[in-house]
Amino acid sequence: MARETLPVALELMFGDEGGYSNRASDRGGPTKYGITHTTIVAHRGVSSVTADQVKGLTKMEAEDIYRRSYWGQSGGDLLPPGLDYAAFDFGVNSGPARAVKTLQKVVGAREDGHVGEQTLAAVRRYPGGVGAVIREHCAARMAYLRSLTNPQTGFPVNGRGWTIRVIGKDPKKQWADQPGVIGNALRLAANASGSDVEKTQTPPEAGAKADSRDTGLGEVLKKPEAWGPLGGLLSAGGALFAGNGPVQWLWPLRSSQASASGCTTSSGAFARLGDVQPYLSGRWRCCRRPRRLPRHAGGQRRLAAARGARRGQGRRARRSPSSHHESNRRTDQCSGSRSR
């Protein structure tokens, strides 16, 4: 449908993604024309490529890679003119799936990363037409770029270049205003021939890959889907400490039993790992009693032996000198009351 805009989109792309680069602040590593070494490896079907091989990438091969791996996956053959270029540029910079999902979120379609009939229908129904979709899509792209807060490879070091690339304005006012992706996309939407588009000049950091791995923790937690794994982890931890699992019968101390046995560990505290062994051998009475052993061969005999050991310790505790004197004192009091 919008294939006529592809040659124009490619020329604009080579303006934003020009030449070879291998900057420390770019997660893409060795890159030429915006195509990383890993993309070249996948396209050529080889195990690896050297930096010199990346430098030797021709413009013709780069165009072929763009056609095969970015244009179609970003919806270029289906989306209206102008919007196809905006999604294509976003896809080269951050991945086609990210570009399409952002578009789907803007228009209220299902975010599956693939442009289909539902996405196209949502674009057609969007209030304000294609121009409004382009503006909102570029605004959502800038919001995504600002969420990449990694100080080494995120917005703090590449944000100025990304801003010039997308909206055509330099935050530091050192570069002249340009149409940017948003301006040229709007021009293509008005005139698909691309006769009035303007090739932009951007700083080197404009071509740095915007990777979601650079997203800050604060931005991740703002997304509802991020709370699923975290909520599961918290629930599991709560169940572990509140239920009847091994933590309850091995480590926590009962305050009443601890005070009665003279245990020095405070109530509610955890016993040292080395204190667990005496309990397992039946000589430690500060913790809760363990669950019943499985009913396998010999299990009942071991359970009976453990219970016998605990009962034996209880008898020794009752026969201690302090307990014996206390028992004699109560007996003397009782006999005295009867004699009176």
Salt bridges, closest charged atoms under 4 A:
GLU11 OE1 - LYS199 NZ 3.52
GLU17 OE2 - ARG165 NH1 2.73
GLU61 OE2 - ARG44 NE 2.94
ASP64 OD2 - HIS43 NE2 3.41
ASP64 OD1 - ARG68 NE 3.01
ASP77 OD2 - ARG3 NH2 3.19
ASP89 OD1 - ARG141 NH1 2.80
ASP89 OD1 - ARG165 NE 3.15
ASP112 OD2 - ARG110 NH1 3.31
ASP170 OD2 - ARG160 NH2 2.81
ASP177 OD2 - LYS169 NZ 3.41
GLU198 OE1 - ARG187 NH1 3.89
ASP211 OD2 - ARG213 NH2 2.84
ASP214 OD1 - ARG27 NE 2.71
GLU219 OE2 - LYS222 NZ 3.24
ASP275 OD1 - ARG272 NH2 3.38
GLU326 OE1 - ARG329 NH1 2.54
GLU326 OE2 - ARG330 NH1 3.51
